[in-house]
């Protein structure tokens, strides 16, 4: 050949060659070619990895929807001693549960989530983000085995509680892993994957409700953690965690995996090391979270939003959707009605990213809580008019109002309280604050899900809906009076507002001097 390659510089994207006269020359690749390749491979890898790890959120949503699909099958029929097997179908005893026992089966998932959420962050810091998330598939699988095969109600209690531990740990462990692997420009879209996958899991749980078999419901739900484990095991550990453990070479390899092999990660790796050192140096304890005014006010905001989010009744609606539709005597096939509800939840959650990018947080929250108030209040009025025989039964009134309720929840009151955790807390306290807030979230979810049945026993469904609607109205006032706007503002500006520091902008006055020539 007339030309031969003598040196290759992959970093510069060029090769040095000699022509037939012995003169060296440099052949440079077109700059656009590696850029396209780099961007495509990096973004695709990040999206696929985020989708895989959020199969945990999908599994959590299926756990929630299981109650709506399965509990009506457990509570049909009467027996003399509730909670003991009455028939045997050849695989495991069929239970008939009272309404009180059914409420425990539903709500213990949230109580288990409380015990999973709080320590999940600390466990992942010591054992690794990937290992912690990966092995959460095991308690989830055990929980479905217990639920499917338990000979009595107590085994179901244990199964739901164990599954809840995994659900709570997912809610705290998945977002940090996604933050660690995502580039800044992709982070807003990738963070929303958790809520989208959770909603898809709810829809999946409603769809399989058409099976009308408690055993098969559990088997189908058990497939999810198995698929999650098999897919997630091939992904690398979080680069940030590897850096914190002094494993720089492994962290660089993991970062290259998520950025694409053509991407130079040296600058990002150096920045990551600096960030990790600063975070370790400024790390605070749970006790120190309450030591500064700004952090304390941020906790008040986050706790307040979780209170109104959960006491709005969203989990009772999702956990007992089929039973609620039955209370309204709708003519539509009950699993079909819940599927419509789940589809509205998924579609609204998917499009919520667009609203979050364009609309201010406070506006979205106030509109969300206001429309939730109107929908629940209207449904409560319809229930009492129907009970008084003033109006006839209508299938689409309860279906439409509950679809509106879950849709506006998915756009505002659902994702924004979680999003604001990243915006109102400094980095050194963010993960501990998230753990406490998530634990509080699941505690409230347990309380409202369990007490929902007690409310129905004491007052009617209509009064229960009115109670939830009033809380949504108070939530609107709370957002207006207490919650700061975070969109388009820096953390320093938000912290100064919490501290009561009002910085005035410096105004530069330009004076034009006109020269008069005599």
N, C-alpha and C positions, 0 to 999 in steps of 0.2 A: 504493500500500500504506500501511497505518497505521503500520507500523514499518519502520525502515531501520537497517542495521548501519553504525555509524560507526567502530568500532575493533575490531580482533581481536588477542587476546593468545594465541598458540598455546602459549607456554610454560606459562601458567597454566591452559590448557584452558578459556578463557572468552571470550565476546564481549560487547562493550558496545553497547547499543542505546538508542534513544529511543522512548518510547511516544507515543501520539497527543496527549498533553498536554505533550510536550516534556521530560518528566522522564526522566533517564537511568537505566538499570537494567542489571545484569550477569546474563547467562544463563550459568550454569556447566554444563559437561557432567558427567554422572555419573562419579564417580571410577573406578568399576569397569570402565567400558567401555574407556577407553584403557589401563588396566592389563592387561586380558585381551588386547587387541590387541598391546600392546607385548611381553608375555611370549611370546605365541604366535609372533610374527614373529621375535623374537630367537632363541629356542631352536631353532626350525625351521631358520633360516639357519645356525646353528652346527652343528647335526647334519648338514645337507646338505653343508656345506663340509668338515667332518671326514670324512664318508664319501667325498667326492671325493678329498681329498688322500691318504687311506688306500688308494686304488686302487694306490698305489705299494707298500704292504705286501701287497696282494693279488697284485701282480705278483711280488714277492719270494717269496711262498709257492708260486706256480706254478713258479718257477725251481727251488725245492727238490724239489717233487714230480715235475718232469719227469724227474729221474734215475731214480726208481722206475718210471715208465711207459716211458721210452725205452731205458734201458740194456739191459734184457733183449732188446730187438729188435736191438740192436747186437752183443750177445755170443752170439747163436745162430749156430752153424756154425763151421767150422774152415777156415782158409786157411793157405797156406805162409808168407806174409809178413804179419804182423799190421799193421794201421794203414794199408793201402793199399786202394783201391777194387777190388772184385771183380765187381760188376755195375753196370749202369746202367739206371735205370727210366725214362729219358727226361727227367727233370728234374734230378737230381743223382746222383752216384755213391753207392751204398749201401756203408757201411763195416761191417766186422766187427772188433770190438775184443777184445783180450784182457782178462782181469779186471783186470790191472794198469793198462792204458790206461783202462778204464772207471772205475777208482777215481780217476784223475787228472781225468777229465772231470767227475766228481761233485764232487771236493774243490776244484778250482780256482775254483769259484764262491765258496767261503768265503775263499780266498786273495785274490781280487779284492775281496771285501767288506772285508777288513782294510785295503786301500789306499784304499777309498772312505770308510770310517767315520772314520778319524782326521782327515783334513783337511776333512771336510764342514762341521763347525761353523765353522771359520775362514773357509771360502769363503762360507758363507751370511751371515756377519757383514759381509763386504765387498761382496758382490754382491746380497744380499737373499735372504730365505728362499724367497720364491716363485720367483724366477728360478732359484735353485739346484735346487729340487725339480722345477720344470717341465722344465728341460733334461736332467734325468736320464732322461727318456723316450727320448732319442736314443741313448745307449750301450746301453740295454736293447733297443731296436729293432735296432740294429746287431748285437748279440750273437745275436739270434734269426735274423737273415739269415745270419750266419756259420755258425751251427749247422746251419741247414737246407740250405745250399748248399756247404759246405766239401767239397773233393774228397779231403781227407785228415784224419787225426786231429789234426794240429797246428792246423788252422783251427778245429776244435772246441775245442781248448785255449784259443785266443785268444778265441773267442766266449764261452766260459763265464767266463773271467777278466774280460772287459769287462762282461759282465752282472753279475758279482759286485761290481764297483765301484759300480754303481747300487744294488744290494741293500744294501750296507754304508752308503752315503750315505743311503738311505731310513731305515735304522734309527736314524740320528743326527739327520737333518733333519726328519722328520715330527713327532715329539713336541713340539719347541719351537714349531713353527708352530701346532699345536693348542693349546698352552698360551697362546700369544699371542692367539688369537681367542676362546677359551672364557671364559665367566664362571665364577667360583670354584665356584658351586654345581653347575655342569654338568661341571666338569673331571674328577672321578673316572670318570664314565661315558664321557666323550669320549676320555680317555687310553687306555682299554681298547680303543678301536676298532682301534688298531694290531694288537694280538694277535688280535682277532677276524678282521680282514681277512686277516692273514697265514695264519691257520688256514683261512679260506675259500679262499684261493689254493691251499693244499695240497690241499684237497678237490677244487677245480677241476682241478688237475693230475692227480689220481687218476681223476677221472671221464673226462677226455678220453683217458686211457690205453686206454679201450675201442676207440679208433679203430684202434690197432695199426698206425700208420704214423708213422715218425719225422718225415717232412716235414710232415704235417698237424698233428702235435703242436706243432712249432715255429710253424707259421702261426697256430694257434689261440692260442698263448701270446703271439704278437706283436700280436694284436688289443688286448691289455690296455694296453700303454704308449701305443698310439695313442688309445684311449678316454680314458685318463688325461690325456694332453696336451690333447685337445680340451675336456674338461670343466674342467680346472684353470686353463686360460688365462683364463677369465672371472672368476676369483676375485681379490679385491684382495690387495695385499701385506700382510704382517704389520704391524699398527699399531705394535708395539714397534720394529721395524726402521725404519719411516718416522720415528718420533720420534728415533731415534739418528742419523738423517741430517739432522735439522733440518727435516723436511718436515711441519710441524704441521698444515697444512690438509688434506693428503692423509691423514695419520694420523687426523684427526677424521672424514673421509669414510669411511675404511675401518672405523673403530670404529662409526660409525652403521650401516654396512651389516650388521655382525655383531650389533648390538644392537637393530636395528629403528628405523625413521625417527621414531617417536614418543618414543623414549627420549632422555633428556637425558644426554649422555656427558661433559659438562664436568668433573664431579668425577673420573670415571674417567680422563679424559685428563690432568688435572692430576696425579693420583697416578702415572700411567704416566710422565710426564715426570720426576717426582721419583725414581721407581725407576730409570729409565734413567740419570739423572745419577749416582746412588749406585753403580750397577753399573759404570759407566765409570770412576768415581773409584777403586773398590776392586778393579778387575779384576786378576787375577793371571796369571802366566805358567805354563807347564807345569812349569817347574822349581820354582816356589813351591808347587806342590801338595804337595811332599814336605817342606816347611819347618816345618809345624806338626804337633804330636802328634795333634790331633783329626782333621785331614785325612788324615794317614798311616794312622791306624786305620780311618777310613772307607774308604780304598782297600783295606786288607787285607780288610775285610768284603766289599766289592763284588767284588774279585778272587777271593776265596775262594768266594763264591756262584757266580760264573761258572765257576770250575774244576769244581765239583761238578755244576753244571747241565749243562755240556757233556760231561764225562767220564762222565756217566750213560748216554750212548749214544743220546740222543734223536735227534741228526741221522743217525747210521747207520740207525736205525729208519725215519726219514722218507725218507731218500735211497734206501734199499735195501729198502723194505717188500715189494715184490713178490718180490724174490729171496729174502728171508727166509722168506716164506710158502711159496715153492717148496721151500726146504730142508727144511721140515717135511712136504712131500708132502701138503698139504691137498687135499681133493677139491673145494673151492669154487673157482669161477672166480676166478683170481688178481686181475684188476682189480676184481672185485666185493669181494674181501676187503680190498683197499686202500681202497676207497670206504667200507666199514664203519669202518675205522680212521680215515679222515679225518673222517667224520661224528662220531665220538666226540670227536675233537680239537676240532672246531668247537663242538659243544654244550657241552663242558666249559669251553672258553674263554669262551663267552658267559655262562655262569652263574658264572664266577669272580668277576665284579664283586660279586655278592651275598655271596659268601664273604669277599672282601676287606673289605667294609664291616662285617661282623658278627664275624669271627674274627680273633684276633691273628696278626700276621705270623709269629712264631716257631712257633706251633702249626701253621699251615698248611704252613710249610716242613718241619717235622719229620714231620708226617703224610704229606706228599707224598713226601719222600725215603724214608720207611719203607715205604710201600706200593709205591713203585718198586722198592725192594730185594726185597720179597717176590715181586712179579710176575716180575722177571727171574730171581731165584734159582729160583723154581718152574718157569719155562720152561726153564732150564738143566737141572734135574733131569729134566723130561719128555723133553728131547732125548736125554739119556744113557740113560734107560730105553728109549726108542724105538730108539736105535741098538743097544742090547744085546738087542733083541727080547723084552724083558720085558713090555712092553705093546704093544698094537696102535696103529696110526695113529688119530689123532683130529683132526678138522678144527677143532673149536671150542676146544680147549685153547690152541693158539698164538694164534688170533684173539682169544679172550676175554682172555688175559693181556696181550697187546700193547695191546688197547683199554683195559684198566685202567691200564697203564703210561702211555700218552699222556694219558689223562683226568686222572689225579692230577698229572701233570706240568703240564698246562694250568691247573690250579687253584692250584698252589703254586710249584713249582720253576721254572716258565716265566716268569710275569709278575712275581712278587714281587721278584726281584733287580733288575729294571728299575724297578719302583715305588719301591724303597728308595733309588735314586739321588737321587730328589727329596726324600727325607726325611732323609738323613744328611749331605748336603753343603750348605754355605752357598750362597746364590744366586750370589755372585761367582766361585765355583769350580765350580759345578755342571755347566756345559756342557763345560768342558775335562775334568773328571773323567768325564763321560759319554762323551766322545770316546775317551779312553784305555781306559775299561772296555769300550766297544763294540769297539774294535780288538782288545783282549785276548780278548773273546768270540769274534770271528771267527777269530782265530789258533788258539784251542783247537778251534773247529769244523772248521777245515781239518785240523789234526793228527789228530783222532779219526776224521774221515771218511776220510782217506787211509789211516791205519794200520789201520782196520777190516779191509780186505782182507788186509793183511799178517798180522793176527791169525788170520784164517780159514785162511791158507796154512800157518801154523805150528801152530796148535792148532785144535780143532774149534769150531763155533758155540756149543756148550754151554759150553765154557770161556770163550769171549768174553763170553757173557751173564753168567756168574758174575763175571767181572772187573768188568763194569759194575755188577753188583748190590753188590759189595763197596764200590765207590766211593760208591754211594748210601748205604750204611750209614755210612761215614765222614762223608759229608755231613750226616747226621742228627746225629752227634756234634759236628761243627763248628758247626752252628746252635745247639745246646744250650749250647756252651761259649763261643762267640765273638760270635755275632750278637745285637745288642741288640734289644729290643722297641721299635718305632717308632710303633705305632698308639696314638693318643690322647696322644702326647707332643709337646712343642714341640721345635724345632730346638735351642734353648738347652739343654734338658734332655739331649738326645742328645749334644751337643757336650761338655757337662760330664762325662757318663759316659765319653766317650773321653779326656778330659783327666784323669780320675781325681778330679774334684771332686764331692764328695757333699754336697749342700745338704740340711739338715734343715728340715722344715716347722716354721713357727712355730705353737706351740700357745697358744691363748688360754684361760686358765683363768678361769671365772666363779665368783665366790664369793658365795653368798647370805648376807646378813646379816639375821638375824631380830631385829626390835626387840621387846623385851619391855616392855610398858607396865606400869609399877608401878601 
